[in-house]
Amino acid sequence: MARRRLAVIGAGAIGRMHVERARLHPQAEVVAIADPSPAACEFAQQEGLRWFADYASMLDEARPEGAIVATPNATHVDVGLACIARGIPALIEKPIADDVNAAQQLSRAADEAKVPLLVGHHRRHNPILRRAREIIASGRLGKPVTANALATFYKPDAYFHVEWRRRAGGGPVLINLIHDIDIMRFLLGEIVEVQALTSNAVRGFEVEDTAAVLLRFESGALGTLAVSDCASAPWNWDLAAGEAAHYPRQQVNTHFLIGTDASLTLPQLDVWEYRSRKGWHEPLTVERSTPHSADPYHEQLRHFAGVIAGEEAPLCSADDAARTLAATLAVHRAVASRAPVALAR
């Protein structure tokens, strides 16, 4: 497959990470950056890339084969629509938008124009989750009955020097828990009901620092999620899965998927099951899968190149990402209403 000429819109931390990954990728190369900040201009010069202050001008002049959208959430729809209008496939960072109606608008526009959009729920590209999905799809767990996930970590004080991170919408539900909700949907199917509680009792900011969430799946299974960014604990995907070298890896599990015939832990991929009779007096056997390690961002770029070429369908489409966003926003709705929130199909 030929290297695809990409442009990055938004040169913050995530945008720069994509540039760095593409530099070493055999199927992708970044040729231009659009971001009005002086720091972005300097970064583009350092990387030998064309720099544009305006993304529309960049799309028209550089004519990339694909665009990576790493701008603030509220701008994703406008930037995505600009890509669609020019027939340019886009990889849009999560969340796809800041509200569900906007996400659905973007999804419809992409479908009508037949321009593929891939949303950057990058964990789906991790071989661990791909293997977990195979195990569940095989029926080995039997009927899923419950699932539990922990996303507990400590964000240092300096993280909150940026004001929006202290305001509603800047907390661990929308920034962090959305990943775990997407994992749950990816592995167990649609979420149909959400209940939740949040707390800001530790830091006292407007935004939550801790949340507890209860999910009902379309299959009838139930799930629980706990997230906290003021917890001294190892139980979160970033530390446990080893996706990024700047997080010290911990040999722990964070997600537990429990069925009538077997149970599965992640990221260590342990399958617990009875090998003869089932019953709490019988011994359980554990078996571990060990998939090849891979950088999910690297694999996401490979997949995006395949999407641009028309050889692969987006692993996380705009419509799919809108469903994850709806379930995540339902957490705050459930907190505000102090009642369960039903999710429409």
C-alpha beads as a LAMMPS data file, in Angstrom:
LAMMPS data file: protein, C-alpha beads

345 atoms
344 bonds

1 atom types
1 bond types

-500.0 500.0 xlo xhi
-500.0 500.0 ylo yhi
-500.0 500.0 zlo zhi

Masses

1 110.0

Atoms # bond

1 1 1 0.000 0.000 0.000
2 1 1 1.349 3.433 -0.954
3 1 1 1.979 6.008 1.762
4 1 1 -1.042 8.255 2.115
5 1 1 -0.532 12.008 2.228
6 1 1 -2.145 13.277 5.430
7 1 1 -2.750 16.674 6.998
8 1 1 -3.126 17.292 10.711
9 1 1 -5.617 19.925 11.852
10 1 1 -4.804 21.019 15.390
11 1 1 -1.217 20.786 16.627
12 1 1 -1.766 20.258 20.337
13 1 1 -0.465 17.224 22.196
14 1 1 -2.613 14.710 20.274
15 1 1 -1.959 16.318 16.887
16 1 1 1.778 16.248 17.483
17 1 1 1.569 12.636 18.598
18 1 1 0.001 11.746 15.233
19 1 1 2.816 13.567 13.421
20 1 1 5.396 11.634 15.430
21 1 1 3.706 8.276 14.763
22 1 1 3.354 9.010 11.037
23 1 1 7.051 9.918 10.758
24 1 1 7.919 6.239 11.260
25 1 1 4.891 4.731 9.515
26 1 1 5.271 2.905 6.179
27 1 1 1.740 3.718 5.023
28 1 1 1.237 7.331 6.096
29 1 1 3.051 10.649 5.926
30 1 1 2.005 14.053 7.206
31 1 1 2.589 16.819 4.673
32 1 1 0.880 19.815 6.304
33 1 1 -0.386 21.200 9.617
34 1 1 -3.206 23.680 10.178
35 1 1 -3.189 25.539 13.494
36 1 1 -3.062 29.326 13.960
37 1 1 -0.784 29.306 17.016
38 1 1 2.852 30.459 16.738
39 1 1 3.890 27.266 18.523
40 1 1 2.261 25.195 15.765
41 1 1 4.079 27.226 13.109
42 1 1 7.374 26.581 14.859
43 1 1 6.575 22.867 15.203
44 1 1 5.753 22.612 11.482
45 1 1 9.061 24.261 10.600
46 1 1 10.946 21.854 12.843
47 1 1 9.215 18.913 11.160
48 1 1 9.685 20.255 7.627
49 1 1 5.933 20.475 7.031
50 1 1 3.788 23.102 5.337
51 1 1 2.003 25.297 7.872
52 1 1 -1.362 26.969 7.523
53 1 1 -3.191 29.156 9.991
54 1 1 -6.535 28.201 8.430
55 1 1 -7.616 24.601 7.882
56 1 1 -9.884 25.394 4.901
57 1 1 -6.975 26.981 3.049
58 1 1 -4.821 23.994 3.859
59 1 1 -7.393 21.512 2.582
60 1 1 -7.722 23.494 -0.672
61 1 1 -4.026 24.082 -1.262
62 1 1 -2.317 20.996 0.124
63 1 1 -5.094 18.613 -1.060
64 1 1 -4.232 15.787 1.343
65 1 1 -5.630 12.297 0.801
66 1 1 -6.780 12.238 4.418
67 1 1 -7.053 14.611 7.366
68 1 1 -6.539 14.009 11.072
69 1 1 -8.777 16.294 13.127
70 1 1 -7.297 16.993 16.569
71 1 1 -8.990 20.297 17.341
72 1 1 -11.167 21.123 20.411
73 1 1 -14.320 18.992 20.634
74 1 1 -16.720 21.828 19.816
75 1 1 -15.023 22.356 16.432
76 1 1 -15.054 18.731 15.255
77 1 1 -18.301 19.049 13.302
78 1 1 -17.318 22.182 11.383
79 1 1 -13.889 20.790 10.523
80 1 1 -15.360 17.393 9.642
81 1 1 -17.957 18.984 7.351
82 1 1 -15.196 20.935 5.600
83 1 1 -13.348 17.673 4.915
84 1 1 -16.524 15.979 3.695
85 1 1 -17.332 18.892 1.352
86 1 1 -13.951 18.345 -0.324
87 1 1 -14.241 14.556 -0.455
88 1 1 -11.370 14.081 1.995
89 1 1 -11.665 11.146 4.444
90 1 1 -11.029 12.187 8.033
91 1 1 -9.804 10.625 11.252
92 1 1 -11.559 12.643 13.970
93 1 1 -10.329 12.427 17.532
94 1 1 -12.773 11.391 20.229
95 1 1 -15.306 12.497 21.234
96 1 1 -16.707 12.938 17.757
97 1 1 -18.584 16.083 18.870
98 1 1 -19.688 17.863 22.013
99 1 1 -23.332 16.765 21.708
100 1 1 -25.199 13.873 20.108
101 1 1 -27.221 15.936 17.602
102 1 1 -24.030 17.420 16.184
103 1 1 -22.465 13.960 15.969
104 1 1 -25.496 12.645 14.080
105 1 1 -25.354 15.633 11.712
106 1 1 -21.754 14.774 10.879
107 1 1 -22.597 11.098 10.444
108 1 1 -25.450 11.869 8.025
109 1 1 -23.291 14.240 5.986
110 1 1 -20.579 11.603 5.639
111 1 1 -23.078 8.936 4.594
112 1 1 -24.768 11.183 2.023
113 1 1 -21.452 12.259 0.506
114 1 1 -20.004 8.727 0.735
115 1 1 -16.879 10.106 2.417
116 1 1 -15.594 7.779 5.168
117 1 1 -15.014 9.086 8.671
118 1 1 -12.991 7.179 11.257
119 1 1 -13.276 8.258 14.890
120 1 1 -10.191 7.962 17.078
121 1 1 -11.297 5.511 19.744
122 1 1 -7.787 4.127 19.429
123 1 1 -8.100 1.374 22.033
124 1 1 -10.213 -0.620 19.578
125 1 1 -7.010 -1.118 17.567
126 1 1 -5.171 -2.742 20.466
127 1 1 -4.553 -6.474 19.822
128 1 1 -5.678 -7.176 23.399
129 1 1 -9.183 -5.875 22.724
130 1 1 -9.318 -7.464 19.289
131 1 1 -8.519 -10.835 20.898
132 1 1 -11.052 -10.220 23.692
133 1 1 -13.730 -9.525 21.105
134 1 1 -12.892 -12.788 19.320
135 1 1 -13.190 -14.738 22.591
136 1 1 -16.581 -13.207 23.404
137 1 1 -17.885 -13.627 19.842
138 1 1 -16.897 -17.310 19.945
139 1 1 -19.458 -17.865 22.706
140 1 1 -16.854 -19.128 25.138
141 1 1 -18.183 -16.926 27.964
142 1 1 -21.716 -18.173 27.449
143 1 1 -24.271 -15.444 28.152
144 1 1 -22.621 -12.296 29.560
145 1 1 -24.165 -11.407 32.917
146 1 1 -22.053 -8.567 34.273
147 1 1 -18.971 -6.471 33.546
148 1 1 -16.878 -4.255 35.803
149 1 1 -14.218 -1.690 34.967
150 1 1 -11.936 0.593 36.960
151 1 1 -10.359 3.823 35.720
152 1 1 -8.597 5.093 38.837
153 1 1 -5.490 7.300 38.626
154 1 1 -3.996 10.493 40.016
155 1 1 -3.717 13.651 37.928
156 1 1 -1.103 15.997 39.414
157 1 1 -2.024 19.495 40.530
158 1 1 -0.336 21.074 37.511
159 1 1 -2.875 19.381 35.240
160 1 1 -5.558 21.696 36.618
161 1 1 -3.690 24.917 35.920
162 1 1 -5.666 24.937 32.654
163 1 1 -8.998 26.490 33.606
164 1 1 -11.336 24.411 31.434
165 1 1 -10.168 21.271 33.250
166 1 1 -11.713 22.673 36.437
167 1 1 -15.064 23.409 34.779
168 1 1 -18.071 21.220 33.961
169 1 1 -17.319 19.011 30.978
170 1 1 -13.581 18.972 31.637
171 1 1 -13.593 16.067 34.055
172 1 1 -12.749 12.369 33.956
173 1 1 -16.183 11.306 32.699
174 1 1 -15.868 12.941 29.271
175 1 1 -12.081 12.814 29.036
176 1 1 -11.317 9.361 30.453
177 1 1 -14.413 7.264 31.121
178 1 1 -15.581 7.652 27.518
179 1 1 -12.772 5.226 26.580
180 1 1 -14.046 2.583 29.012
181 1 1 -17.642 3.050 27.884
182 1 1 -16.459 2.516 24.316
183 1 1 -14.630 -0.656 25.378
184 1 1 -17.846 -1.935 26.958
185 1 1 -19.846 -1.225 23.776
186 1 1 -17.126 -2.708 21.550
187 1 1 -17.105 -5.953 23.517
188 1 1 -20.645 -6.356 24.865
189 1 1 -22.943 -4.432 22.523
190 1 1 -25.340 -1.552 22.973
191 1 1 -26.019 0.183 26.271
192 1 1 -29.723 0.893 26.826
193 1 1 -29.816 2.454 30.304
194 1 1 -27.463 4.471 32.494
195 1 1 -27.535 5.387 36.188
196 1 1 -24.777 7.392 37.853
197 1 1 -23.422 9.404 40.784
198 1 1 -20.538 11.900 40.734
199 1 1 -18.558 13.660 43.439
200 1 1 -16.163 16.621 43.661
201 1 1 -15.515 16.128 47.371
202 1 1 -11.711 15.893 47.082
203 1 1 -10.731 18.904 44.984
204 1 1 -13.931 20.918 45.262
205 1 1 -13.799 22.080 41.652
206 1 1 -16.934 22.654 39.594
207 1 1 -16.075 19.494 37.680
208 1 1 -16.350 15.996 39.147
209 1 1 -13.261 14.137 40.321
210 1 1 -15.012 10.778 40.857
211 1 1 -17.956 8.952 39.297
212 1 1 -19.731 5.623 39.735
213 1 1 -21.830 4.362 36.832
214 1 1 -24.308 1.515 36.384
215 1 1 -25.075 0.232 32.870
216 1 1 -27.758 -2.002 31.418
217 1 1 -26.912 -3.648 28.093
218 1 1 -29.350 -4.616 25.375
219 1 1 -28.416 -8.259 26.039
220 1 1 -29.685 -7.944 29.631
221 1 1 -26.200 -7.888 31.146
222 1 1 -25.355 -5.254 33.760
223 1 1 -22.121 -3.329 34.162
224 1 1 -20.416 -1.046 36.655
225 1 1 -17.748 1.578 35.999
226 1 1 -15.751 3.593 38.520
227 1 1 -13.551 6.527 37.527
228 1 1 -11.506 8.866 39.710
229 1 1 -8.637 11.201 38.861
230 1 1 -7.693 11.797 42.510
231 1 1 -6.947 8.157 43.376
232 1 1 -3.540 6.685 44.193
233 1 1 -4.179 3.410 42.389
234 1 1 -2.864 1.313 39.471
235 1 1 -6.238 0.157 38.161
236 1 1 -6.614 1.969 34.850
237 1 1 -6.125 0.933 31.227
238 1 1 -3.241 3.328 30.519
239 1 1 -1.086 1.841 33.275
240 1 1 -2.187 -1.768 32.790
241 1 1 -2.210 -2.188 28.999
242 1 1 1.223 -0.754 28.217
243 1 1 0.027 1.292 25.243
244 1 1 2.357 4.228 25.914
245 1 1 5.911 4.209 27.229
246 1 1 5.417 7.369 29.311
247 1 1 3.053 5.475 31.639
248 1 1 4.797 3.027 34.021
249 1 1 3.165 -0.312 33.275
250 1 1 1.492 -2.231 36.099
251 1 1 0.739 -5.950 35.981
252 1 1 -2.899 -5.675 36.995
253 1 1 -6.320 -6.195 35.447
254 1 1 -8.798 -3.358 35.085
255 1 1 -11.782 -4.864 33.222
256 1 1 -13.721 -7.969 34.216
257 1 1 -16.238 -9.555 31.814
258 1 1 -18.286 -12.282 33.468
259 1 1 -20.469 -14.862 31.744
260 1 1 -22.454 -18.013 32.505
261 1 1 -19.739 -20.336 31.128
262 1 1 -16.511 -18.378 31.676
263 1 1 -15.093 -15.000 32.641
264 1 1 -12.448 -12.834 31.012
265 1 1 -10.066 -10.295 32.557
266 1 1 -8.344 -7.454 30.716
267 1 1 -5.750 -6.509 29.768
268 1 1 -4.086 -9.773 30.837
269 1 1 -6.618 -11.868 28.878
270 1 1 -7.200 -14.504 31.553
271 1 1 -10.135 -16.842 30.885
272 1 1 -11.550 -18.471 34.021
273 1 1 -13.820 -21.479 33.498
274 1 1 -14.899 -24.873 34.784
275 1 1 -13.449 -27.721 32.754
276 1 1 -15.960 -30.334 33.967
277 1 1 -18.967 -29.690 36.159
278 1 1 -19.972 -26.121 37.000
279 1 1 -20.582 -25.102 40.580
280 1 1 -19.004 -23.126 43.368
281 1 1 -17.608 -26.290 44.976
282 1 1 -15.722 -27.202 41.753
283 1 1 -12.211 -25.998 40.841
284 1 1 -11.792 -23.256 38.235
285 1 1 -9.118 -23.304 35.550
286 1 1 -7.401 -20.196 34.203
287 1 1 -5.922 -19.848 30.721
288 1 1 -4.072 -16.792 29.432
289 1 1 -3.828 -15.502 25.860
290 1 1 -0.786 -13.451 24.921
291 1 1 -1.307 -11.503 21.698
292 1 1 1.568 -9.711 20.019
293 1 1 2.024 -6.232 21.450
294 1 1 1.380 -3.308 19.125
295 1 1 0.979 0.439 19.337
296 1 1 -2.758 1.071 18.782
297 1 1 -2.052 4.525 17.338
298 1 1 0.293 2.961 14.780
299 1 1 -2.349 0.353 13.890
300 1 1 -4.993 3.096 13.688
301 1 1 -2.878 4.909 11.076
302 1 1 -2.525 1.674 9.098
303 1 1 -6.279 1.201 9.256
304 1 1 -6.911 4.830 8.236
305 1 1 -4.724 4.289 5.183
306 1 1 -6.913 1.285 4.342
307 1 1 -10.055 3.369 4.839
308 1 1 -8.710 6.072 2.499
309 1 1 -7.935 3.407 -0.113
310 1 1 -11.470 2.018 0.172
311 1 1 -10.111 -1.344 1.277
312 1 1 -11.415 -1.272 4.872
313 1 1 -14.579 0.011 6.529
314 1 1 -14.015 2.317 9.542
315 1 1 -13.643 0.268 12.719
316 1 1 -15.328 3.144 14.572
317 1 1 -17.668 5.042 12.274
318 1 1 -19.268 8.401 13.023
319 1 1 -22.554 6.688 13.902
320 1 1 -20.783 4.210 16.177
321 1 1 -18.909 7.015 17.948
322 1 1 -22.147 8.972 18.367
323 1 1 -23.550 6.021 20.352
324 1 1 -20.538 6.010 22.669
325 1 1 -20.931 9.769 23.109
326 1 1 -24.636 9.372 23.900
327 1 1 -23.893 6.794 26.596
328 1 1 -21.178 8.998 28.092
329 1 1 -23.304 12.145 28.148
330 1 1 -26.067 10.078 29.734
331 1 1 -23.856 9.792 32.818
332 1 1 -24.172 13.524 33.478
333 1 1 -27.871 13.456 32.590
334 1 1 -28.446 10.667 35.106
335 1 1 -26.573 12.619 37.785
336 1 1 -28.569 15.790 37.117
337 1 1 -31.941 14.018 37.098
338 1 1 -31.098 11.541 39.893
339 1 1 -32.902 8.968 37.787
340 1 1 -32.087 6.286 35.181
341 1 1 -31.574 7.535 31.631
342 1 1 -32.785 5.348 28.762
343 1 1 -30.824 5.423 25.507
344 1 1 -32.750 5.256 22.254
345 1 1 -31.567 2.935 19.502

Bonds

1 1 1 2
2 1 2 3
3 1 3 4
4 1 4 5
5 1 5 6
6 1 6 7
7 1 7 8
8 1 8 9
9 1 9 10
10 1 10 11
11 1 11 12
12 1 12 13
13 1 13 14
14 1 14 15
15 1 15 16
16 1 16 17
17 1 17 18
18 1 18 19
19 1 19 20
20 1 20 21
21 1 21 22
22 1 22 23
23 1 23 24
24 1 24 25
25 1 25 26
26 1 26 27
27 1 27 28
28 1 28 29
29 1 29 30
30 1 30 31
31 1 31 32
32 1 32 33
33 1 33 34
34 1 34 35
35 1 35 36
36 1 36 37
37 1 37 38
38 1 38 39
39 1 39 40
40 1 40 41
41 1 41 42
42 1 42 43
43 1 43 44
44 1 44 45
45 1 45 46
46 1 46 47
47 1 47 48
48 1 48 49
49 1 49 50
50 1 50 51
51 1 51 52
52 1 52 53
53 1 53 54
54 1 54 55
55 1 55 56
56 1 56 57
57 1 57 58
58 1 58 59
59 1 59 60
60 1 60 61
61 1 61 62
62 1 62 63
63 1 63 64
64 1 64 65
65 1 65 66
66 1 66 67
67 1 67 68
68 1 68 69
69 1 69 70
70 1 70 71
71 1 71 72
72 1 72 73
73 1 73 74
74 1 74 75
75 1 75 76
76 1 76 77
77 1 77 78
78 1 78 79
79 1 79 80
80 1 80 81
81 1 81 82
82 1 82 83
83 1 83 84
84 1 84 85
85 1 85 86
86 1 86 87
87 1 87 88
88 1 88 89
89 1 89 90
90 1 90 91
91 1 91 92
92 1 92 93
93 1 93 94
94 1 94 95
95 1 95 96
96 1 96 97
97 1 97 98
98 1 98 99
99 1 99 100
100 1 100 101
101 1 101 102
102 1 102 103
103 1 103 104
104 1 104 105
105 1 105 106
106 1 106 107
107 1 107 108
108 1 108 109
109 1 109 110
110 1 110 111
111 1 111 112
112 1 112 113
113 1 113 114
114 1 114 115
115 1 115 116
116 1 116 117
117 1 117 118
118 1 118 119
119 1 119 120
120 1 120 121
121 1 121 122
122 1 122 123
123 1 123 124
124 1 124 125
125 1 125 126
126 1 126 127
127 1 127 128
128 1 128 129
129 1 129 130
130 1 130 131
131 1 131 132
132 1 132 133
133 1 133 134
134 1 134 135
135 1 135 136
136 1 136 137
137 1 137 138
138 1 138 139
139 1 139 140
140 1 140 141
141 1 141 142
142 1 142 143
143 1 143 144
144 1 144 145
145 1 145 146
146 1 146 147
147 1 147 148
148 1 148 149
149 1 149 150
150 1 150 151
151 1 151 152
152 1 152 153
153 1 153 154
154 1 154 155
155 1 155 156
156 1 156 157
157 1 157 158
158 1 158 159
159 1 159 160
160 1 160 161
161 1 161 162
162 1 162 163
163 1 163 164
164 1 164 165
165 1 165 166
166 1 166 167
167 1 167 168
168 1 168 169
169 1 169 170
170 1 170 171
171 1 171 172
172 1 172 173
173 1 173 174
174 1 174 175
175 1 175 176
176 1 176 177
177 1 177 178
178 1 178 179
179 1 179 180
180 1 180 181
181 1 181 182
182 1 182 183
183 1 183 184
184 1 184 185
185 1 185 186
186 1 186 187
187 1 187 188
188 1 188 189
189 1 189 190
190 1 190 191
191 1 191 192
192 1 192 193
193 1 193 194
194 1 194 195
195 1 195 196
196 1 196 197
197 1 197 198
198 1 198 199
199 1 199 200
200 1 200 201
201 1 201 202
202 1 202 203
203 1 203 204
204 1 204 205
205 1 205 206
206 1 206 207
207 1 207 208
208 1 208 209
209 1 209 210
210 1 210 211
211 1 211 212
212 1 212 213
213 1 213 214
214 1 214 215
215 1 215 216
216 1 216 217
217 1 217 218
218 1 218 219
219 1 219 220
220 1 220 221
221 1 221 222
222 1 222 223
223 1 223 224
224 1 224 225
225 1 225 226
226 1 226 227
227 1 227 228
228 1 228 229
229 1 229 230
230 1 230 231
231 1 231 232
232 1 232 233
233 1 233 234
234 1 234 235
235 1 235 236
236 1 236 237
237 1 237 238
238 1 238 239
239 1 239 240
240 1 240 241
241 1 241 242
242 1 242 243
243 1 243 244
244 1 244 245
245 1 245 246
246 1 246 247
247 1 247 248
248 1 248 249
249 1 249 250
250 1 250 251
251 1 251 252
252 1 252 253
253 1 253 254
254 1 254 255
255 1 255 256
256 1 256 257
257 1 257 258
258 1 258 259
259 1 259 260
260 1 260 261
261 1 261 262
262 1 262 263
263 1 263 264
264 1 264 265
265 1 265 266
266 1 266 267
267 1 267 268
268 1 268 269
269 1 269 270
270 1 270 271
271 1 271 272
272 1 272 273
273 1 273 274
274 1 274 275
275 1 275 276
276 1 276 277
277 1 277 278
278 1 278 279
279 1 279 280
280 1 280 281
281 1 281 282
282 1 282 283
283 1 283 284
284 1 284 285
285 1 285 286
286 1 286 287
287 1 287 288
288 1 288 289
289 1 289 290
290 1 290 291
291 1 291 292
292 1 292 293
293 1 293 294
294 1 294 295
295 1 295 296
296 1 296 297
297 1 297 298
298 1 298 299
299 1 299 300
300 1 300 301
301 1 301 302
302 1 302 303
303 1 303 304
304 1 304 305
305 1 305 306
306 1 306 307
307 1 307 308
308 1 308 309
309 1 309 310
310 1 310 311
311 1 311 312
312 1 312 313
313 1 313 314
314 1 314 315
315 1 315 316
316 1 316 317
317 1 317 318
318 1 318 319
319 1 319 320
320 1 320 321
321 1 321 322
322 1 322 323
323 1 323 324
324 1 324 325
325 1 325 326
326 1 326 327
327 1 327 328
328 1 328 329
329 1 329 330
330 1 330 331
331 1 331 332
332 1 332 333
333 1 333 334
334 1 334 335
335 1 335 336
336 1 336 337
337 1 337 338
338 1 338 339
339 1 339 340
340 1 340 341
341 1 341 342
342 1 342 343
343 1 343 344
344 1 344 345
